[in-house]
């Protein structure tokens, strides 16, 4: 199934936005003031293992 340029660009922009969001959230998690205030989202896993579909 061939993709046109606009479809591939949209997929790349969505993947880049997801990676940037995960990176910023992971950075925020690492720098939090209260180490016992854990979140529920595994941002490191989201950053390194994006969905393949």
Short mmCIF file of the C-alpha atoms (twelve columns), coordinates in Angstrom:
data_MODEL
# 
_entry.id   MODEL 
# 
loop_
_atom_site.group_PDB 
_atom_site.id 
_atom_site.type_symbol 
_atom_site.label_atom_id 
_atom_site.label_alt_id 
_atom_site.label_comp_id 
_atom_site.label_asym_id 
_atom_site.label_seq_id 
_atom_site.Cartn_x 
_atom_site.Cartn_y 
_atom_site.Cartn_z 
_atom_site.pdbx_PDB_model_num 
ATOM 1  C CA . UNK A 1  0.000  0.000  0.000  1 
ATOM 2  C CA . UNK A 2  1.866  3.115  -1.149 1 
ATOM 3  C CA . UNK A 3  1.590  6.274  0.938  1 
ATOM 4  C CA . UNK A 4  1.713  9.752  -0.468 1 
ATOM 5  C CA . UNK A 5  3.931  12.465 0.966  1 
ATOM 6  C CA . UNK A 6  1.171  14.170 2.957  1 
ATOM 7  C CA . UNK A 7  0.233  10.954 4.769  1 
ATOM 8  C CA . UNK A 8  3.825  10.175 5.669  1 
ATOM 9  C CA . UNK A 9  4.398  13.740 6.826  1 
ATOM 10 C CA . UNK A 10 1.323  13.570 9.087  1 
ATOM 11 C CA . UNK A 11 2.507  10.273 10.579 1 
ATOM 12 C CA . UNK A 12 5.999  11.685 11.161 1 
ATOM 13 C CA . UNK A 13 4.637  14.835 12.811 1 
ATOM 14 C CA . UNK A 14 2.366  12.797 15.089 1 
ATOM 15 C CA . UNK A 15 5.255  10.510 16.103 1 
ATOM 16 C CA . UNK A 16 7.506  13.510 16.726 1 
ATOM 17 C CA . UNK A 17 4.845  15.212 18.854 1 
ATOM 18 C CA . UNK A 18 4.337  12.034 20.901 1 
ATOM 19 C CA . UNK A 19 8.095  11.642 21.430 1 
ATOM 20 C CA . UNK A 20 8.496  15.300 22.459 1 
ATOM 21 C CA . UNK A 21 5.572  15.072 24.894 1 
ATOM 22 C CA . UNK A 22 6.942  11.883 26.422 1 
ATOM 23 C CA . UNK A 23 10.434 13.381 26.725 1 
ATOM 24 C CA . UNK A 24 9.149  16.523 28.459 1 
ATOM 25 C CA . UNK A 25 6.931  14.522 30.819 1 
ATOM 26 C CA . UNK A 26 9.794  12.169 31.676 1 
ATOM 27 C CA . UNK A 27 12.065 15.148 32.364 1 
ATOM 28 C CA . UNK A 28 9.387  16.656 34.602 1 
ATOM 29 C CA . UNK A 29 9.010  13.321 36.420 1 
ATOM 30 C CA . UNK A 30 12.760 13.075 37.057 1 
ATOM 31 C CA . UNK A 31 12.991 16.647 38.398 1 
ATOM 32 C CA . UNK A 32 9.958  16.526 40.745 1 
ATOM 33 C CA . UNK A 33 10.336 17.871 44.271 1 
ATOM 34 C CA . UNK A 34 8.594  15.027 46.079 1 
ATOM 35 C CA . UNK A 35 10.146 11.683 45.049 1 
ATOM 36 C CA . UNK A 36 7.212  9.799  46.580 1 
ATOM 37 C CA . UNK A 37 4.669  11.505 44.310 1 
ATOM 38 C CA . UNK A 38 4.703  8.932  41.556 1 
ATOM 39 C CA . UNK A 39 2.616  9.274  38.416 1 
ATOM 40 C CA . UNK A 40 0.688  6.621  36.533 1 
ATOM 41 C CA . UNK A 41 2.021  7.100  32.972 1 
ATOM 42 C CA . UNK A 42 5.207  5.218  31.922 1 
ATOM 43 C CA . UNK A 43 6.664  8.133  29.912 1 
ATOM 44 C CA . UNK A 44 10.039 6.475  29.399 1 
ATOM 45 C CA . UNK A 45 8.382  3.463  27.764 1 
ATOM 46 C CA . UNK A 46 6.167  5.720  25.647 1 
ATOM 47 C CA . UNK A 47 9.220  7.652  24.474 1 
ATOM 48 C CA . UNK A 48 11.302 4.594  23.560 1 
ATOM 49 C CA . UNK A 49 8.564  2.217  22.363 1 
ATOM 50 C CA . UNK A 50 5.945  4.137  20.346 1 
ATOM 51 C CA . UNK A 51 3.038  2.175  18.866 1 
ATOM 52 C CA . UNK A 52 3.863  0.450  15.602 1 
ATOM 53 C CA . UNK A 53 0.419  0.616  14.034 1 
# 
